[in-house]
Amino acid sequence: MNILQMRGTVVHRGGLWDGCPSRRASRDGKVPRSRQPGVHTAIRRSHHDRNDSYESSEGRNLLSRRNSLVCMLLSLQGQAAWADDDDSRLEQVTQRVYLDVGVCRDGFKKDRRLGDTSILCDAPDALGRIVIDLYGNAAPFTVKNFVRLVESGALENTVVNKVFPGRYIAAGQQGAHRLGLMEAPELLEANGDILNSLSFRLKHARPGTVSLMLGNTIDDEYIRGRKGYRELSFLITTGPGPVPSLDDENIVFGRVSEGFDVVGRIAEVPTFKQNESLRVFTDLAKVIGDDRVTKKASTFGRPMVPIVFTKTGVLE
């Protein structure tokens, strides 16, 4: 909506109501003298009615100030309504995709042979299907590239890379496909959403929010240094509450509309965690720039058993 109707008063987008001073102002931005409070009253009053004229002028000034306050409040409420309207447009669902998920309960293949195309198990146990509604208006480039991943099958037989219960799960790390990582398909566009501040407007306010990982990227440095590298890793918030630490650094481009119970089951999978007794030494190593800490930290949050995307596709 471009207008907000409240008690018979119409607030127009880009201005105040027709009865407010800004709508009555002349082209030079001044209120016409004939309409200034108390002027015509004073002209029509005689010298003997000066006291009455003064009181009338004061009353009209009070009325003018009251009307100005009302106009300001209506304007602020109108702006809030337009913001809500914009958020509704940004969260409009433009496409839907699905991710079928399974788990290799016995871990990675233990009897790997030369020539095997994957270290993942051949028949993961099904966990269920996750359906994601995509926000093409909020992040058009991000959605286009994500749909390309789904349609091309690039996500199939890749794993969930990180699990942080109460926060999010992450997937889409780029690397060798035989290791359960994703090899980016060709013909992916440069993501213009990253340079658009409006793309960061939506927040991680509810469970099942899907966003492009930028602030907490899981891709290795050598992958990010490749020519034509595209940011593709994504996260899904697990709930139960919002995750404000992810706001303003990652681009929200969808939400889980079906299969949130599957997300919950993924979040329950045991992960590699940092030994609390070694945290002090780890923090010290970070200060002195020991690279071994970074390599070790990359394993934190990794599931102990592979969680696999077995099939992906676009829903009509």
PyMOL commands that set and color helices and strands:
alter all, ss='L'
color gray80, all
select helices_A, chain A and resi 21-24+33-35+39-44+47-90+140-152+177-179+192-195+197-200+221-224+244-246+260-267+276-288+291-297
alter helices_A, ss='H'
color red, helices_A
select strands_A, chain A and resi 3-6+9-12+95-103+125-134+158-164+168-171+209-212+234-237+251-258+307-315
alter strands_A, ss='S'
color yellow, strands_A
deselect
rebuild
show_as cartoon
